Amino acid sequence: MAKGGYFLGIDGGTTGTTVLVLDENWQVVGKGYRRHQMNIPRSGWMEQDPEVLWEDLLFAAKAALEELGLSRSQLEGRILGLGLDHQGETCLVWDRKTGKPLSMAINWQDRRTAQAADRLAANSNFLIRERTGLHADAYFSATKWKWILENDPQLAKRAQNGEICAGTLDSWFVYKMTGGRVHITDPSTASRTMLYNIHTGDWDDDLLALLDLPRAMLPAIRTSAQLYGCTEPDCFLGLRVPVSGVVVDQQAALFGQGCFKNGMVKTTYGTGCFMLMNTGQRPVLSTGGLLTTVGWNLGNGDVFALDGGVYTAGSAVNWLRDKAKLIESASDTQKMACAVKDNGGVYFVPAFVGLAAPHWDPYARGTMVGISADTTREHMVRATLESIAYQVRDNLDAMRTDSGLEIPIMRVDGGMVANPFLMQFQADVLGIPVDVPIISETSALGAAYLAALGVGYFGKTSEIEGNWQLERRYEPAMGEDQRQTLLYNWHRAVERSLAWQEH
Ligand code: ADP
């Protein structure tokens, strides 16, 4: 393979798209970013314009390539592969022939199908859980596609005839890049639709029938790393580039973090926390409220992951800043948390929108307990940061129990890893080291690694493992007694937050 080549890693996130250009030493040599608009046409609805998302992707890719300072002819043939990760469940439909969107991209956070999903849950939750590893929920793509077809009988008919394409954003972007020639997705994405059978590795006909969705509109399921096609120069910045990696963003981060072995976990600390644990070639059905998902497929079977998460993490810090006005900027939390010797007995459960795994209570609400006459702002700020670490610990415990695997360390990324107090406290509360890598854009990196595997630049993941580089390790320094006391009190606080909102 020619030296002086590059890989493109495109991270199509919810709030923005990041594009990295990586050289053959896996150093970032170009970076572009474009923030996305989110439309909220009604309470509970969230959608994005698919054409604008595509324009945003092109904008970020152009900006990243411009940083290289090479002309188009100098770039010719030197971009060895393009990998793409994306929001996951967000989905749309478009005209197979013209490529014109026939719906908005309904965001994963959109709740317009909540009642339909509740009905599905009441009647078919067991089937859905057993086949897909998910709970019936509006979060996943299936009920969104159903909603789109139900709202336009013409579309439903055309879908039966194979005249329209349904897709998540990976499918949409690959279709656009390849000039409408390729309509595919990968197993990690398919596993977020609520239509993918994790045992057979294909769309599930019973679930398709249950939701009245025709197979003819769905993308072909390919592996996460193979040559799907090449970009059409007219459609993609004048460049012909092999498109050879597709995966969901959190799974891309797991890959970019080099979590290739059973029991390896990554946690992304952003607005919420997203946690994934590699469980290998075996789908683990959780008894602790976690989801079962596909991590990726490199051509020798699906690699599975347990999926946990915390709804409110960075958003609790935003609340301290924007609503409670206890801090001016997010980074103030560091020195304020360190200004007190402990939490002063204060525990904050930031269940602003209920609690996710492993508690799953949509009716829990934010609760601060243990306040006394001595409580200061600093205690409250510290309790907020601590709450994030406790929630991550609860998820990790569920992962350990469900999988029966040891978790020797946790790899972390996301905006909040810039807070050393939080990271140290996290290591203390877990009792295992917490590792921060040098490259923080782990999703885009993971997508680029998949692209490199897809074109045969790498033969196996062991060739990538050595690229992962540690920036900082936080070693646990807390005694077991203290850890157990904190967790005991945290769980008492969680009890008090549950079922607060009356139905
Ligand atoms: P997202 O990708 O979800 O938008 P980011 O990974 O960019 O999130 O992280 C941003 C979040 O991290 C914000 O909620 C912000 O308040 C929080 N944050 C950023 N820096 C710090 C810090 N130094 N200490 C605590 N929280 C921080």
Boltz pocket constraint, residues with backbone or C-beta under 6 A from the ligand:
constraints:
  - pocket:
      binder: B
      contacts: [[A, 15], [A, 269], [A, 270], [A, 271], [A, 272], [A, 313], [A, 314], [A, 315], [A, 317], [A, 318], [A, 330], [A, 331], [A, 332], [A, 333], [A, 334], [A, 414], [A, 415], [A, 416], [A, 418], [A, 419]]
      max_distance: 6.0
